[in-house]
Amino acid sequence: MRTIVITGASDGIGAAAAAQLAHEDTRLVLVGRSPAKTRAVAARVGAEHHAVDFERLDEVRDLAAALRGECARIDVLADNAGGMFSGPALTTDGVEKTFQVNHLAPYLLTALLVDRLIGSRAAVVNTASVGARLFGRIDLDDIDSRDRFHPNRAYGNAKLANILFTRGLHARFRSRGLTAVAFHPGMIATNFASDTSSGLRRVYHGALQRFLTPPERGGAVLAHFVTGRPDRDWAPGEFHGAHGRISRTHSQAYDPLMAERHWEQSARMLGLEPAWGLA
């Protein structure tokens, strides 16, 4: 039986993918911010669930400890939680919210589970975005985008961080059996950007909404990467578009020095050694 952990599963493409992945031979563990919504989705698909707020890193640490206690193996970790937010807004951990929810929290969760993932020869599936190419340009002196904040910039940089993280996982752990991939799910009709000043709010919540892709199709894209086999159905370490093929993204994603420095700085922010031993 395969064990699949999906974050950001209380609604949107995470919930849609959970419904499509629910099978007798699959153990689904759903993670979402809203206890009520996450519980409801889990009840519909017959899954286990945890309510976790990625704005609080201690809750991420508690989640990792719970998963380590409950799951002898984890075959897929789908780091799907994220969103675009107003700001800059600092979390209780002193990090800008967009960066923490989209990148730093899943980076921490993956790090705390990495031995379990390696032992399971698992895949880490990161939900990224074309926003990385459209809006991103990382400044390592302002890694969480708080100093020159705009919702689009913060989101683009966070999604670019997801892609850099994917490439970093591939470089460090592929030889030990862990694979990773990042993908764009499409322009999905969800509550994305609902509380921001971004012009994308008008796209997702205005007259253009009818042209967006329904969550079920976005969930199918996520499910494709969750169920797919690396090197056959998707290319490890790469960013793929909603069509499933490798796509070009921001030039910084292909800069080995940027990837290394971003990985190391993320680790330091979390009190981890870059090799992911506790500092």
Protein Blocks (a to p, Z undefined) as FASTA:
>chain_A
ZZdddehilgcjllmmmmmmgcfkbccddddfblmlmmmmmmmnopacddddfkbmklmm
mmmmmmmmmmmbdfbdcdfbgcddddddddfkopafklmmmmmmmmmmmmmmmmmmmmno
paddddddfklmmmgccdfklmnommmgcfklmmmmmmmmmmmmmmmmmmmmmmnopacd
dddebjcddfehklccbfklmmmmmmklmmpccfklmmmmmmmmmmpcehklpcehiacd
fkopacdddfklmmmklmmmmmmmmmmmnopafklpaZZ
